[in-house]
Amino acid sequence: MATKLSPHLLKARVDAQAALSLRVGGLSWAQIGQRLGVCRQTAYRHGRRELAALNQATREEAAHLRDFELQRLDQLQAAHWEKALQGCASATDRILAIMTRRAKLLGLDAVAKIERAEPPDSEALIAKLAAALSEESDPCT
């Protein structure tokens, strides 16, 4: 079922598509604004809005494709599962390959990001150590 758009929203969508298309064609935002009869900032907002819509559509399409691929992997794993449990080495290898592919697809083996700790304040640390050393008695005296 098609969604009804008001004339204003329809024009905004057409302008957004035109702005992005013109930008891809190499025009500046000022030139795009002139062509569309709007200011440079509005042309930029139109282009960004269309790019955001395309990005969202791409993410949704990728999610559907990922789900479809996971279903295929489930079917393949089910086909080899019994033989793998019975000790068939080739079926076991196939199951492990399927599991590896699933882990990659889901990002399960991605490297964890480690936050970098800020280095200590060297000056304060040196001053603190110097103060501690000056308070101690010299064992050689």
MOLIN-V643766 format. One record per residue. N is the residue number from 1. RES is the residue in one small letter. SS is DSSP state (a for helix, b for strand, c for the rest). PSI is psi in radians with two decimals (none if undefined). NEAR is the number of other ideal C-beta (glycine too) atoms within 12 Angstrom. Layout:
n->N res->RES ss->SS psi->PSI near->NEAR
n->N res->RES ss->SS psi->PSI near->NEAR
This chain:
n->1 res->m ss->c psi->2.22 near->3
n->2 res->a ss->c psi->2.51 near->5
n->3 res->t ss->c psi->2.33 near->8
n->4 res->k ss->c psi->2.32 near->8
n->5 res->l ss->c psi->2.49 near->12
n->6 res->s ss->c psi->2.75 near->10
n->7 res->p ss->a psi->-0.63 near->10
n->8 res->h ss->a psi->-0.81 near->10
n->9 res->l ss->a psi->-0.64 near->14
n->10 res->l ss->a psi->-0.77 near->15
n->11 res->k ss->a psi->-0.73 near->17
n->12 res->a ss->a psi->-0.70 near->22
n->13 res->r ss->a psi->-0.74 near->20
n->14 res->v ss->a psi->-0.75 near->19
n->15 res->d ss->a psi->-0.68 near->28
n->16 res->a ss->a psi->-0.76 near->30
n->17 res->q ss->a psi->-0.73 near->23
n->18 res->a ss->a psi->-0.74 near->26
n->19 res->a ss->a psi->-0.80 near->38
n->20 res->l ss->a psi->-0.71 near->29
n->21 res->s ss->a psi->-0.76 near->22
n->22 res->l ss->a psi->-0.64 near->27
n->23 res->r ss->a psi->-0.75 near->27
n->24 res->v ss->a psi->-0.57 near->15
n->25 res->g ss->c psi->-0.08 near->14
n->26 res->g ss->c psi->0.04 near->10
n->27 res->l ss->c psi->2.64 near->22
n->28 res->s ss->c psi->2.90 near->17
n->29 res->w ss->a psi->-0.58 near->25
n->30 res->a ss->a psi->-0.77 near->19
n->31 res->q ss->a psi->-0.68 near->19
n->32 res->i ss->a psi->-0.76 near->34
n->33 res->g ss->a psi->-0.75 near->25
n->34 res->q ss->a psi->-0.77 near->17
n->35 res->r ss->a psi->-0.65 near->22
n->36 res->l ss->a psi->-0.14 near->30
n->37 res->g ss->c psi->0.54 near->14
n->38 res->v ss->c psi->2.97 near->25
n->39 res->c ss->c psi->2.92 near->15
n->40 res->r ss->a psi->-0.74 near->21
n->41 res->q ss->a psi->-0.69 near->15
n->42 res->t ss->a psi->-0.70 near->23
n->43 res->a ss->a psi->-0.75 near->31
n->44 res->y ss->a psi->-0.81 near->27
n->45 res->r ss->a psi->-0.70 near->23
n->46 res->h ss->a psi->-0.83 near->34
n->47 res->g ss->a psi->-0.75 near->33
n->48 res->r ss->a psi->-0.67 near->20
n->49 res->r ss->a psi->-0.76 near->24
n->50 res->e ss->a psi->-0.69 near->28
n->51 res->l ss->a psi->-0.72 near->21
n->52 res->a ss->a psi->-0.70 near->16
n->53 res->a ss->a psi->-0.71 near->20
n->54 res->l ss->a psi->-0.70 near->19
n->55 res->n ss->a psi->-0.74 near->15
n->56 res->q ss->a psi->-0.77 near->14
n->57 res->a ss->a psi->-0.68 near->14
n->58 res->t ss->a psi->-0.74 near->14
n->59 res->r ss->a psi->-0.73 near->14
n->60 res->e ss->a psi->-0.73 near->14
n->61 res->e ss->a psi->-0.71 near->14
n->62 res->a ss->a psi->-0.66 near->15
n->63 res->a ss->a psi->-0.72 near->16
n->64 res->h ss->a psi->-0.76 near->14
n->65 res->l ss->a psi->-0.73 near->15
n->66 res->r ss->a psi->-0.78 near->20
n->67 res->d ss->a psi->-0.73 near->16
n->68 res->f ss->a psi->-0.77 near->15
n->69 res->e ss->a psi->-0.65 near->20
n->70 res->l ss->a psi->-0.66 near->21
n->71 res->q ss->a psi->-0.71 near->16
n->72 res->r ss->a psi->-0.77 near->18
n->73 res->l ss->a psi->-0.67 near->26
n->74 res->d ss->a psi->-0.76 near->20
n->75 res->q ss->a psi->-0.75 near->14
n->76 res->l ss->a psi->-0.74 near->21
n->77 res->q ss->a psi->-0.74 near->26
n->78 res->a ss->a psi->-0.64 near->18
n->79 res->a ss->a psi->-0.52 near->16
n->80 res->h ss->a psi->-0.13 near->25
n->81 res->w ss->a psi->-0.89 near->20
n->82 res->e ss->a psi->-0.78 near->14
n->83 res->k ss->a psi->-0.65 near->18
n->84 res->a ss->a psi->-0.71 near->23
n->85 res->l ss->a psi->-0.44 near->13
n->86 res->q ss->c psi->-0.02 near->13
n->87 res->g ss->c psi->0.09 near->10
n->88 res->c ss->c psi->2.04 near->15
n->89 res->a ss->a psi->-0.72 near->13
n->90 res->s ss->a psi->-0.64 near->14
n->91 res->a ss->a psi->-0.66 near->22
n->92 res->t ss->a psi->-0.75 near->20
n->93 res->d ss->a psi->-0.70 near->15
n->94 res->r ss->a psi->-0.75 near->22
n->95 res->i ss->a psi->-0.77 near->27
n->96 res->l ss->a psi->-0.66 near->18
n->97 res->a ss->a psi->-0.70 near->19
n->98 res->i ss->a psi->-0.75 near->27
n->99 res->m ss->a psi->-0.67 near->23
n->100 res->t ss->a psi->-0.76 near->17
n->101 res->r ss->a psi->-0.72 near->22
n->102 res->r ss->a psi->-0.75 near->23
n->103 res->a ss->a psi->-0.72 near->16
n->104 res->k ss->a psi->-0.78 near->17
n->105 res->l ss->a psi->-0.64 near->24
n->106 res->l ss->a psi->-0.09 near->17
n->107 res->g ss->c psi->0.42 near->11
n->108 res->l ss->c psi->-0.45 near->13
n->109 res->d ss->c psi->0.23 near->13
n->110 res->a ss->c psi->2.53 near->10
n->111 res->v ss->c psi->2.31 near->7
n->112 res->a ss->c psi->2.39 near->8
n->113 res->k ss->c psi->2.32 near->6
n->114 res->i ss->c psi->2.18 near->6
n->115 res->e ss->c psi->2.36 near->6
n->116 res->r ss->c psi->2.25 near->6
n->117 res->a ss->c psi->2.52 near->6
n->118 res->e ss->c psi->2.42 near->7
n->119 res->p ss->c psi->2.62 near->9
n->120 res->p ss->c psi->2.78 near->12
n->121 res->d ss->c psi->1.83 near->10
n->122 res->s ss->a psi->-0.76 near->11
n->123 res->e ss->a psi->-0.80 near->11
n->124 res->a ss->a psi->-0.68 near->12
n->125 res->l ss->a psi->-0.74 near->13
n->126 res->i ss->a psi->-0.76 near->13
n->127 res->a ss->a psi->-0.70 near->14
n->128 res->k ss->a psi->-0.74 near->15
n->129 res->l ss->a psi->-0.72 near->15
n->130 res->a ss->a psi->-0.73 near->13
n->131 res->a ss->a psi->-0.73 near->12
n->132 res->a ss->a psi->-0.68 near->11
n->133 res->l ss->a psi->-0.66 near->12
n->134 res->s ss->a psi->-0.45 near->11
n->135 res->e ss->a psi->-0.49 near->10
n->136 res->e ss->c psi->2.60 near->12
n->137 res->s ss->c psi->2.56 near->8
n->138 res->d ss->c psi->2.05 near->8
n->139 res->p ss->c psi->-0.29 near->5
n->140 res->c ss->c psi->-0.17 near->5
n->141 res->t ss->c psi->none near->5
